[in-house]
């Protein structure tokens, strides 16, 4: 249902379009931030189908979304749109090219969901290492090697937790200096091939881009040592699924944990039971805290952009 959250109308309208709604505390906070700035908040929550979104964007200046799709059709319908903010780290649900063509700023809210995702990494790893708590003998994480592929906000927190578990932590990120990584007590590796060759566990935190889609392929995966476990809380698109299935067929010691079901989930379920764990839907950011943090950050970024031209977190520069 589409509702205005005020009895009067201001010049600037901010649409909160969430097929999966924010927590009430987050919505109340978002509305408070928007109204304090003198803008009009408009809520479109729990909608189904694309038409309600197309109808809602017609006269808004800004949009806050979660996993909602902002494609060219939506952008074309939003004649007054100036900014769209994805409350979360990933932004592959926004058509950046279409935004850029219209001069619309696209942003994400990096770091707001980081702790939730980092904790999920270890939730899955412990669950799997202890054989789903089924009473059988499992293994421990202490003393194992963990490779962190991309050392951003989530990667840093994964490293911190891993050190608490007593794991040996390595990282590869061509965009982060060795000194920054090693200041956290993490071994910084020069190549991605080294990371996969040295680490029993590898945790993925790369975005889905033209360069990274299907980049986690046979060449990399085949380098992992005995008892390899690939952990993916990023995007399923970064995995070359055919190559992953090939590794599974060749190596009975290889396992895969993911915060998103692969496209070929049926093949895993039919042939490789006991060697994988997939959440039923993407839940890395699904905590009350992350929900609130990301929503409030999105609202603040919109206010900052419209009032002061702040483009700090723009992703379509």
MINUTOR-810181 format. One record per residue (C-alpha): residue number from 1; residue in three letters; chain; x, y, z. Coordinates in pm, 1 decimal. Example, Ala and Ser with C-alpha at 12.3 -4.5 7.8 and 13.67 -1.06 7.14 Angstrom:
BEGIN
<rec 1; ALA; A; <1230.0; -450.0; 780.0>>
<rec 2; SER; A; <1367.0; -106.0; 714.0>>
//
This chain:
BEGIN
<rec 1; UNK; A; <0.0; 0.0; 0.0>>
<rec 2; UNK; A; <126.7; 347.9; -90.4>>
<rec 3; UNK; A; <91.0; 603.2; 187.6>>
<rec 4; UNK; A; <209.6; 955.5; 251.9>>
<rec 5; UNK; A; <355.7; 981.8; 598.2>>
<rec 6; UNK; A; <247.5; 1339.4; 660.5>>
<rec 7; UNK; A; <-64.9; 1551.8; 639.4>>
<rec 8; UNK; A; <104.5; 1812.8; 426.8>>
<rec 9; UNK; A; <316.7; 1810.5; 116.6>>
<rec 10; UNK; A; <669.2; 1945.6; 83.6>>
<rec 11; UNK; A; <846.4; 2014.3; -241.9>>
<rec 12; UNK; A; <1085.3; 1718.2; -225.9>>
<rec 13; UNK; A; <942.4; 1367.0; -213.5>>
<rec 14; UNK; A; <1141.0; 1067.7; -90.1>>
<rec 15; UNK; A; <998.9; 725.0; -171.6>>
<rec 16; UNK; A; <1082.0; 427.0; 47.4>>
<rec 17; UNK; A; <1006.9; 133.4; -183.8>>
<rec 18; UNK; A; <1051.6; -198.1; -4.4>>
<rec 19; UNK; A; <892.8; -520.3; -121.8>>
<rec 20; UNK; A; <1057.7; -665.8; 191.2>>
<rec 21; UNK; A; <979.4; -389.3; 443.3>>
<rec 22; UNK; A; <1225.1; -238.8; 686.7>>
<rec 23; UNK; A; <1166.2; -302.1; 1056.0>>
<rec 24; UNK; A; <920.5; -54.6; 1210.7>>
<rec 25; UNK; A; <1198.6; 111.7; 1407.6>>
<rec 26; UNK; A; <1389.7; 166.8; 1083.9>>
<rec 27; UNK; A; <1084.7; 310.3; 904.2>>
<rec 28; UNK; A; <1011.0; 547.2; 1190.5>>
<rec 29; UNK; A; <1373.4; 662.5; 1191.8>>
<rec 30; UNK; A; <1381.9; 711.5; 815.0>>
<rec 31; UNK; A; <1063.0; 915.6; 823.4>>
<rec 32; UNK; A; <1195.7; 1129.8; 1108.4>>
<rec 33; UNK; A; <1517.1; 1208.8; 919.0>>
<rec 34; UNK; A; <1329.2; 1291.0; 597.6>>
<rec 35; UNK; A; <1070.6; 1511.5; 765.7>>
<rec 36; UNK; A; <1332.1; 1693.7; 974.8>>
<rec 37; UNK; A; <1498.0; 1792.8; 646.2>>
<rec 38; UNK; A; <1168.3; 1936.5; 525.5>>
<rec 39; UNK; A; <1097.9; 1662.3; 272.7>>
<rec 40; UNK; A; <791.0; 1443.6; 224.0>>
<rec 41; UNK; A; <834.7; 1071.9; 292.4>>
<rec 42; UNK; A; <622.2; 831.2; 87.8>>
<rec 43; UNK; A; <605.3; 463.4; 179.5>>
<rec 44; UNK; A; <550.2; 174.8; -60.9>>
<rec 45; UNK; A; <579.5; -140.0; 149.1>>
<rec 46; UNK; A; <504.2; -507.9; 91.6>>
<rec 47; UNK; A; <400.0; -446.0; -268.0>>
<rec 48; UNK; A; <385.7; -717.1; -530.5>>
<rec 49; UNK; A; <446.7; -688.3; -901.0>>
<rec 50; UNK; A; <616.0; -400.7; -1078.8>>
<rec 51; UNK; A; <320.1; -171.6; -1146.3>>
<rec 52; UNK; A; <287.2; -29.9; -792.8>>
<rec 53; UNK; A; <652.5; 74.5; -809.2>>
<rec 54; UNK; A; <609.9; 231.4; -1153.2>>
<rec 55; UNK; A; <309.4; 425.9; -1026.6>>
<rec 56; UNK; A; <487.6; 538.5; -710.0>>
<rec 57; UNK; A; <802.7; 677.7; -874.5>>
<rec 58; UNK; A; <628.1; 917.6; -1112.0>>
<rec 59; UNK; A; <669.7; 1232.7; -900.4>>
<rec 60; UNK; A; <942.3; 1150.3; -647.2>>
<rec 61; UNK; A; <1285.4; 1310.5; -620.4>>
<rec 62; UNK; A; <1460.0; 1032.3; -431.1>>
<rec 63; UNK; A; <1415.9; 660.5; -368.9>>
<rec 64; UNK; A; <1535.6; 429.5; -92.9>>
<rec 65; UNK; A; <1529.6; 58.2; -177.5>>
<rec 66; UNK; A; <1647.5; -274.1; -40.7>>
<rec 67; UNK; A; <1649.5; -562.1; -292.8>>
<rec 68; UNK; A; <1394.1; -387.3; -513.2>>
<rec 69; UNK; A; <1479.9; -362.2; -883.4>>
<rec 70; UNK; A; <1543.8; -15.8; -1023.4>>
<rec 71; UNK; A; <1580.1; -85.3; -1394.9>>
<rec 72; UNK; A; <1551.3; 140.4; -1698.9>>
<rec 73; UNK; A; <1171.9; 111.7; -1705.5>>
<rec 74; UNK; A; <1147.2; 236.8; -1348.6>>
<rec 75; UNK; A; <1400.3; 512.9; -1414.3>>
<rec 76; UNK; A; <1213.6; 624.9; -1727.4>>
<rec 77; UNK; A; <892.9; 645.1; -1524.4>>
<rec 78; UNK; A; <1060.0; 854.7; -1253.2>>
<rec 79; UNK; A; <1065.0; 1187.9; -1435.5>>
<rec 80; UNK; A; <1182.6; 1392.7; -1133.9>>
<rec 81; UNK; A; <1425.1; 1140.7; -985.9>>
<rec 82; UNK; A; <1760.5; 1278.6; -869.0>>
<rec 83; UNK; A; <1898.0; 1002.8; -646.1>>
<rec 84; UNK; A; <1838.7; 637.5; -560.1>>
<rec 85; UNK; A; <2001.4; 474.6; -258.2>>
<rec 86; UNK; A; <2031.0; 101.6; -203.8>>
<rec 87; UNK; A; <2016.4; 34.6; 171.7>>
<rec 88; UNK; A; <2296.0; -221.2; 169.7>>
<rec 89; UNK; A; <2634.2; -285.9; 13.8>>
<rec 90; UNK; A; <2544.5; -457.2; -315.0>>
<rec 91; UNK; A; <2386.5; -245.5; -586.5>>
<rec 92; UNK; A; <2350.7; -481.2; -883.0>>
<rec 93; UNK; A; <1972.6; -433.0; -858.1>>
<rec 94; UNK; A; <2016.3; -77.0; -989.0>>
<rec 95; UNK; A; <2069.2; -5.2; -1359.1>>
<rec 96; UNK; A; <2369.7; 223.3; -1319.1>>
<rec 97; UNK; A; <2399.0; 300.6; -1690.0>>
<rec 98; UNK; A; <2038.0; 416.5; -1704.8>>
<rec 99; UNK; A; <2091.4; 632.1; -1395.4>>
<rec 100; UNK; A; <2404.4; 788.8; -1540.5>>
<rec 101; UNK; A; <2231.5; 859.3; -1872.2>>
<rec 102; UNK; A; <1966.3; 1055.8; -1685.2>>
<rec 103; UNK; A; <2210.8; 1229.1; -1449.4>>
<rec 104; UNK; A; <2069.2; 1039.4; -1152.4>>
<rec 105; UNK; A; <2303.6; 965.2; -862.3>>
<rec 106; UNK; A; <2306.5; 604.5; -739.7>>
<rec 107; UNK; A; <2443.3; 518.6; -396.3>>
<rec 108; UNK; A; <2482.0; 227.2; -159.5>>
<rec 109; UNK; A; <2535.5; 227.8; 218.2>>
<rec 110; UNK; A; <2865.8; 43.5; 262.1>>
<rec 111; UNK; A; <2947.9; -97.6; 602.4>>
<rec 112; UNK; A; <2600.7; -79.6; 750.9>>
<rec 113; UNK; A; <2534.0; -451.6; 698.8>>
<rec 114; UNK; A; <2895.4; -559.9; 742.3>>
<rec 115; UNK; A; <2875.0; -710.6; 1089.2>>
<rec 116; UNK; A; <2559.9; -905.4; 1008.7>>
<rec 117; UNK; A; <2725.2; -1062.1; 702.9>>
<rec 118; UNK; A; <3050.4; -1133.0; 887.9>>
<rec 119; UNK; A; <2864.3; -1312.3; 1166.0>>
<rec 120; UNK; A; <2673.9; -1518.5; 909.7>>
<rec 121; UNK; A; <3003.6; -1633.0; 755.7>>
<rec 122; UNK; A; <3098.7; -1791.1; 1085.9>>
<rec 123; UNK; A; <2750.7; -1913.9; 1160.1>>
<rec 124; UNK; A; <2762.6; -2118.4; 840.5>>
<rec 125; UNK; A; <3121.5; -2228.3; 892.7>>
<rec 126; UNK; A; <3063.8; -2353.5; 1247.7>>
<rec 127; UNK; A; <2735.3; -2520.3; 1151.5>>
<rec 128; UNK; A; <2901.9; -2702.3; 864.6>>
<rec 129; UNK; A; <3221.0; -2792.7; 1052.9>>
<rec 130; UNK; A; <3008.9; -2951.6; 1326.8>>
<rec 131; UNK; A; <2808.7; -3151.6; 1070.4>>
<rec 132; UNK; A; <2489.8; -2956.6; 1123.5>>
<rec 133; UNK; A; <2492.5; -3041.9; 1495.7>>
<rec 134; UNK; A; <2363.2; -3389.8; 1413.5>>
<rec 135; UNK; A; <2554.8; -3560.5; 1692.9>>
<rec 136; UNK; A; <2840.1; -3684.7; 1474.7>>
<rec 137; UNK; A; <3203.4; -3585.8; 1521.0>>
<rec 138; UNK; A; <3297.0; -3267.0; 1339.3>>
<rec 139; UNK; A; <3602.0; -3044.9; 1306.8>>
<rec 140; UNK; A; <3720.6; -2719.1; 1462.8>>
<rec 141; UNK; A; <3806.1; -2386.7; 1300.2>>
<rec 142; UNK; A; <4100.7; -2320.0; 1528.5>>
<rec 143; UNK; A; <4430.6; -2356.6; 1344.6>>
<rec 144; UNK; A; <4267.1; -2368.2; 1001.2>>
<rec 145; UNK; A; <4364.1; -2124.4; 725.3>>
<rec 146; UNK; A; <4111.1; -1864.8; 610.9>>
<rec 147; UNK; A; <4152.5; -1659.0; 295.6>>
<rec 148; UNK; A; <3951.7; -1340.0; 261.2>>
<rec 149; UNK; A; <3887.8; -1247.0; -102.6>>
<rec 150; UNK; A; <3833.0; -867.5; -91.2>>
<rec 151; UNK; A; <3925.9; -677.4; 222.5>>
<rec 152; UNK; A; <3650.1; -418.6; 255.7>>
<rec 153; UNK; A; <3417.1; -350.4; 547.2>>
<rec 154; UNK; A; <3294.4; -709.6; 567.2>>
<rec 155; UNK; A; <3634.6; -862.4; 502.7>>
<rec 156; UNK; A; <3790.6; -667.5; 789.9>>
<rec 157; UNK; A; <3525.1; -791.3; 1032.4>>
<rec 158; UNK; A; <3558.0; -1149.5; 907.2>>
<rec 159; UNK; A; <3931.5; -1125.2; 976.6>>
<rec 160; UNK; A; <3871.7; -994.8; 1328.7>>
<rec 161; UNK; A; <3628.9; -1276.5; 1412.2>>
<rec 162; UNK; A; <3857.5; -1537.8; 1253.7>>
<rec 163; UNK; A; <4147.3; -1427.5; 1472.4>>
<rec 164; UNK; A; <3922.4; -1475.6; 1774.0>>
<rec 165; UNK; A; <3863.4; -1833.3; 1658.7>>
<rec 166; UNK; A; <4238.5; -1884.3; 1635.2>>
<rec 167; UNK; A; <4244.6; -1918.7; 1258.1>>
<rec 168; UNK; A; <4540.2; -1823.0; 1039.3>>
<rec 169; UNK; A; <4411.1; -1534.7; 829.6>>
<rec 170; UNK; A; <4521.3; -1427.7; 481.7>>
<rec 171; UNK; A; <4370.5; -1171.3; 244.0>>
<rec 172; UNK; A; <4389.4; -1060.0; -115.9>>
<rec 173; UNK; A; <4258.9; -725.4; -237.7>>
<rec 174; UNK; A; <4434.2; -536.7; -518.7>>
<rec 175; UNK; A; <4259.8; -215.1; -410.0>>
<rec 176; UNK; A; <4378.7; -221.2; -47.5>>
<rec 177; UNK; A; <4743.0; -163.1; 44.3>>
<rec 178; UNK; A; <4944.7; -439.8; 209.5>>
<rec 179; UNK; A; <5015.5; -210.7; 504.6>>
<rec 180; UNK; A; <4644.5; -160.2; 579.6>>
<rec 181; UNK; A; <4576.3; -534.8; 574.0>>
<rec 182; UNK; A; <4882.8; -629.6; 774.8>>
<rec 183; UNK; A; <4809.7; -362.3; 1036.5>>
<rec 184; UNK; A; <4515.2; -585.3; 1131.8>>
<rec 185; UNK; A; <4743.6; -883.4; 1185.0>>
<rec 186; UNK; A; <4640.0; -1039.8; 854.4>>
<rec 187; UNK; A; <4886.5; -1171.8; 596.1>>
<rec 188; UNK; A; <4845.4; -976.7; 272.9>>
<rec 189; UNK; A; <4901.1; -1185.6; -39.6>>
<rec 190; UNK; A; <5018.0; -1051.4; -374.5>>
<rec 191; UNK; A; <4799.6; -1267.3; -599.4>>
<rec 192; UNK; A; <4458.1; -1428.0; -587.1>>
<rec 193; UNK; A; <4617.7; -1757.7; -689.5>>
<rec 194; UNK; A; <4822.1; -1756.9; -367.9>>
<rec 195; UNK; A; <4508.1; -1704.9; -162.2>>
<rec 196; UNK; A; <4329.9; -2006.4; -306.5>>
<rec 197; UNK; A; <4641.7; -2223.4; -295.8>>
<rec 198; UNK; A; <4715.2; -2154.4; 71.6>>
<rec 199; UNK; A; <4372.9; -2149.3; 236.2>>
<rec 200; UNK; A; <4139.3; -2433.3; 332.0>>
<rec 201; UNK; A; <3856.2; -2184.4; 379.7>>
<rec 202; UNK; A; <3802.7; -1894.6; 138.1>>
<rec 203; UNK; A; <3539.5; -1630.3; 213.7>>
<rec 204; UNK; A; <3416.2; -1427.1; -84.3>>
<rec 205; UNK; A; <3335.6; -1057.4; -50.5>>
<rec 206; UNK; A; <3375.5; -933.8; -407.8>>
<rec 207; UNK; A; <3096.4; -740.1; -583.0>>
<rec 208; UNK; A; <2926.7; -867.6; -897.3>>
<rec 209; UNK; A; <3078.1; -662.4; -1180.2>>
<rec 210; UNK; A; <3173.5; -726.8; -1541.6>>
<rec 211; UNK; A; <3520.0; -827.6; -1421.6>>
<rec 212; UNK; A; <3410.3; -1052.6; -1134.9>>
<rec 213; UNK; A; <3107.2; -1236.6; -1276.8>>
<rec 214; UNK; A; <3203.5; -1605.4; -1311.2>>
<rec 215; UNK; A; <3558.5; -1518.6; -1202.7>>
<rec 216; UNK; A; <3558.7; -1784.5; -929.1>>
<rec 217; UNK; A; <3633.5; -2058.9; -1175.9>>
<rec 218; UNK; A; <3794.8; -2398.7; -1214.0>>
<rec 219; UNK; A; <4146.5; -2255.5; -1230.4>>
<rec 220; UNK; A; <4113.4; -2091.6; -889.6>>
<rec 221; UNK; A; <3904.8; -2356.8; -716.8>>
<rec 222; UNK; A; <4130.4; -2641.4; -825.8>>
<rec 223; UNK; A; <4418.7; -2475.6; -638.7>>
<rec 224; UNK; A; <4249.3; -2507.3; -298.8>>
<rec 225; UNK; A; <4402.6; -2761.2; -56.9>>
<rec 226; UNK; A; <4246.3; -3081.3; 74.4>>
<rec 227; UNK; A; <3927.9; -3024.1; 274.1>>
<rec 228; UNK; A; <3854.9; -2700.8; 87.9>>
<rec 229; UNK; A; <3547.7; -2496.8; 184.4>>
<rec 230; UNK; A; <3433.4; -2202.8; -29.8>>
<rec 231; UNK; A; <3208.3; -1955.8; 155.8>>
<rec 232; UNK; A; <3002.7; -1713.2; -52.0>>
<rec 233; UNK; A; <2810.5; -1430.1; 112.6>>
<rec 234; UNK; A; <2863.1; -1210.0; -194.0>>
<rec 235; UNK; A; <2661.4; -1281.9; -509.6>>
<rec 236; UNK; A; <2594.6; -1610.9; -685.1>>
<rec 237; UNK; A; <2691.8; -1452.4; -1017.0>>
<rec 238; UNK; A; <3060.2; -1436.6; -918.9>>
<rec 239; UNK; A; <3071.5; -1817.8; -917.1>>
<rec 240; UNK; A; <3123.6; -2010.7; -1239.7>>
<rec 241; UNK; A; <2869.0; -2278.3; -1148.1>>
<rec 242; UNK; A; <2966.6; -2529.2; -1415.3>>
<rec 243; UNK; A; <3326.1; -2509.0; -1296.7>>
<rec 244; UNK; A; <3218.7; -2547.0; -935.2>>
<rec 245; UNK; A; <3017.2; -2857.1; -1022.4>>
<rec 246; UNK; A; <3317.1; -2993.4; -1208.9>>
<rec 247; UNK; A; <3528.9; -2950.4; -895.7>>
<rec 248; UNK; A; <3258.8; -3123.9; -691.8>>
<rec 249; UNK; A; <3260.6; -3418.9; -931.4>>
<rec 250; UNK; A; <3639.9; -3449.2; -918.1>>
<rec 251; UNK; A; <3700.4; -3384.5; -548.8>>
<rec 252; UNK; A; <3492.0; -3543.1; -276.0>>
<rec 253; UNK; A; <3673.1; -3324.4; -19.7>>
<rec 254; UNK; A; <3543.0; -2994.7; -165.0>>
<rec 255; UNK; A; <3248.2; -2812.0; -0.4>>
<rec 256; UNK; A; <3049.8; -2495.6; -70.3>>
<rec 257; UNK; A; <2854.4; -2273.5; 169.6>>
<rec 258; UNK; A; <2648.6; -1987.1; 31.4>>
<rec 259; UNK; A; <2412.5; -1715.6; 140.2>>
<rec 260; UNK; A; <2226.3; -1758.3; -184.3>>
<rec 261; UNK; A; <2116.4; -2072.1; -364.5>>
<rec 262; UNK; A; <2301.2; -2137.9; -691.1>>
<rec 263; UNK; A; <2104.0; -2150.5; -1014.2>>
<rec 264; UNK; A; <2180.6; -2522.7; -1042.7>>
<rec 265; UNK; A; <2082.2; -2603.6; -684.8>>
<rec 266; UNK; A; <1902.1; -2921.0; -798.9>>
<rec 267; UNK; A; <2229.9; -3073.6; -919.3>>
<rec 268; UNK; A; <2392.9; -3013.4; -583.0>>
<rec 269; UNK; A; <2095.2; -3161.0; -398.7>>
<rec 270; UNK; A; <2078.9; -3466.1; -624.1>>
<rec 271; UNK; A; <2449.0; -3551.8; -632.1>>
<rec 272; UNK; A; <2635.5; -3392.7; -343.6>>
<rec 273; UNK; A; <2432.2; -3404.8; -23.3>>
<rec 274; UNK; A; <2636.1; -3334.1; 286.8>>
<rec 275; UNK; A; <2889.8; -3120.9; 102.0>>
<rec 276; UNK; A; <2705.0; -2790.4; 84.0>>
<rec 277; UNK; A; <2480.7; -2554.5; 275.4>>
<rec 278; UNK; A; <2262.7; -2287.3; 113.6>>
<rec 279; UNK; A; <2035.6; -2042.7; 291.6>>
<rec 280; UNK; A; <1682.4; -2048.9; 142.2>>
<rec 281; UNK; A; <1713.8; -1681.9; 46.8>>
<rec 282; UNK; A; <1980.1; -1414.5; 82.8>>
<rec 283; UNK; A; <1987.2; -1333.3; 453.7>>
<rec 284; UNK; A; <2332.0; -1184.9; 515.7>>
<rec 285; UNK; A; <2188.5; -845.6; 606.3>>
<rec 286; UNK; A; <1875.6; -980.4; 772.0>>
<rec 287; UNK; A; <1930.1; -867.3; 1129.6>>
<rec 288; UNK; A; <1735.2; -601.6; 1315.7>>
<rec 289; UNK; A; <2051.1; -399.2; 1364.6>>
<rec 290; UNK; A; <2160.0; -407.5; 1001.9>>
<rec 291; UNK; A; <1807.3; -333.5; 887.2>>
<rec 292; UNK; A; <1795.6; -19.3; 1098.6>>
<rec 293; UNK; A; <2151.9; 94.5; 1028.3>>
<rec 294; UNK; A; <2120.7; 67.3; 650.1>>
<rec 295; UNK; A; <1781.6; 238.2; 637.0>>
<rec 296; UNK; A; <1889.0; 533.9; 848.8>>
<rec 297; UNK; A; <2213.6; 568.8; 653.1>>
<rec 298; UNK; A; <2019.8; 576.4; 324.6>>
<rec 299; UNK; A; <1792.2; 852.9; 452.8>>
<rec 300; UNK; A; <2086.8; 1058.1; 579.1>>
<rec 301; UNK; A; <2269.3; 1020.3; 246.8>>
<rec 302; UNK; A; <1966.6; 1145.8; 55.2>>
<rec 303; UNK; A; <1936.9; 1447.7; 283.1>>
<rec 304; UNK; A; <2309.0; 1514.6; 247.8>>
<rec 305; UNK; A; <2293.9; 1494.9; -130.0>>
<rec 306; UNK; A; <1983.7; 1708.5; -179.8>>
<rec 307; UNK; A; <2080.0; 1975.5; 73.6>>
<rec 308; UNK; A; <2459.3; 1984.7; 35.3>>
<rec 309; UNK; A; <2541.9; 1795.3; -285.8>>
<rec 310; UNK; A; <2727.6; 1523.8; -90.2>>
<rec 311; UNK; A; <2811.4; 1235.1; -327.1>>
<rec 312; UNK; A; <3045.6; 1043.0; -95.3>>
<rec 313; UNK; A; <2886.5; 704.2; -157.0>>
<rec 314; UNK; A; <2798.7; 745.8; -525.4>>
<rec 315; UNK; A; <2857.5; 425.0; -720.8>>
<rec 316; UNK; A; <2796.3; 547.0; -1076.7>>
<rec 317; UNK; A; <3067.7; 809.7; -1101.7>>
//
